[in-house]
Amino acid sequence: MMNRKQFKESLLRGQGRCILATQADPERYRDVVLWACGQELAFDSQSDGTRSWFIYRLICCYPDKKPFLDAIIQSFDRAKPDRGWKLICLAERLKYFSDEGETAAEQALWRKYEALYAQLLARKSLSGGLFPLRDNFSMLCDILAEDLDAHIRIVEDLGRLFREKSLYDGFDFIWLYHNGHSGALKKLAGKSENIAAYLREGERCRQKQAAGDHTPRIPQRGPALSLWLAQNGSEEMLADYAGKYLNQTDPDRRAEALAAFSRCPYPGDPSPIIRDTDSDNAALREAAWYALENIRHPLVREFALQNLDSDMTDVLPVFIRNVRDEDAALLEGLVKQIPVGPDDESGWHRIYIHVLNMAKKGLKAPPGLLTHIYEHSYCSYCRNRALRQLGKRRLLTEEMLQECLFDSNEEIRRYAAQRLKRRAENTP
C-alpha cells in the first residue's frame, strides 16, 4: 500500500498503480485526488497527453463524484487562455462528465466557449507571435464539436467570425475541418450564410495548401539540417559540412557550422570537437558536446571516462553512445544517481532518452535501467518505450502489466492488454 507521498508522485507520473490503490482504499487518497482535479499534471501535455482519462478514472473510484466535478469546474472557471495546456486539460475532464449526462459540466464548457468567443469577436487587431486566446478556443471547439448539434453551433459562430473579422481564417481552426459532418453542413449552407462562409473559408485553405510548393528543401542550419543530413547526406556532403566546421575560426560561426552534426555523426577525427568542449565560447562548447553525443570512437570514449565527474547532463549522453558491455554496472549507477522530479531540473529526461535510444544504435541498455525508467520517469512516452524494450527481452512481470491496464498513456494500456491476452491464450 502506498503512502500519500508515494501516491502523489505516482499520480504525477501517470502510473496505473494509483487507480488500483484508490480502488482498494479510496478515502486514503481523497484529498490528493481532489487536488489533482484542478491541476495540469502531464510532464509535457503536447506530447504526453492531458491525462484526462486517467483523472476521470480516479474520480470514478468514488461513489459520489460531485465534489470532484465541483473542483474541476471551479478551476476551469478561473482558468485563462495562456501558452500552457491547463484550460484544455480541464475541458477534457469536464467532457467526460458531460458525456455521462452531468449538466453542470456541459454548462461550464459552453460558458467558457462563449466567453472566449466574445473576446475573439471583440478584438480589433492582432499582435505578432503566439495567440493563446485563439489557440485555446480552437482546441475547445475540437472538444465540443463531437456532437452534430454542437458542431453546427460552432460552425455558425466561426462563419460569423470569418465574415465580421478579417483577423481570422480557416487555418486558425484547421483541425475542426477534419472533424466530419461535412455532408450535413453542406445541406445547411443554403439556409445559413454563416455556415456557407465557414465552408468557403475551408475550401480556400484547401486550395492554398494544394497550390503550395512541396519540393523538399535542405534546411539551412541547426538541428533541422543535422537531422536531414543524418537521413539523406552522402559521404561527400558530410565531408563538405565537416570541412566548413574545420575551416572556420570565428567561434560563433564555428559553433553554427558544428551544429550540422548535432543529430548526425561527424565523419572525421573527433579530436577538434573534443578540444572545442573547452572553448571560452558558450555556443561552441554546447555545439561540441551535442556533436560528441553522436560519435562512437575510442577517443570519445576515453574523453567521456575522464570527465565522468563533470556535469552529467553533458558527459552521460557521450558516455552512453560509447558504452561497452563491461560498463553496464557503471552506467546504471551513474544514471540512478540523477535526481528525478516533475520539473526536470536535473536534466533526467534527456538522459533517459539517450538510454532508450541505445536500442536504435545496436546497444543494450542494462535491464535495471529500463526498469528504473519505467518506475521513475514522469514522461509516459519514455515509460512506454521502456516497457516495450522490457517486453522484447521478456522481463515484464504480471504485476507491471496489470497496473499498466490503468496507465495514463493509452498506448501503454493497449500494449498491456495485448500482452496479457497473449499470455492467457498460451497458458495451458
Secondary structure, DSSP 4 states (H G I P E B T S, - for coil): ---HHHHHHHHHHT-THHHHHHHH-GGGGHHHHHHHHTS---SSHHHH---HHHHHHHHTTSS--HHHHHHHHHHHHH----SSSHHHHHHHHHHHHHHTT-HHHHHHHHHHHHHHHHHHHH-----SS--HHHHHHHHHHHHHTTSHHHHHHHHHHHHHHHHH-TT--GGGGGGGGGSS-HHHHHHHHTT-HHHHHHHHHHHHHHHHHHTS--------SHHHHHHHHHHH--HHHHHHHHHHHHT--SHHHHHHHHGGGSSS---S-SHHHHHHTT-S-HHHHHHHHHHHTT---HHHHHHHHHTTTS-HHHHHHHHHHT--GGGHHHHHHHHHTS---TT-TT-HHHHHHHHHHGGGGT----HHHHHHHHHH-S-HHHHHHHHHHHHHTT---HHHHHHHTT-SSHHHHHHHHHHHHHHHHH--
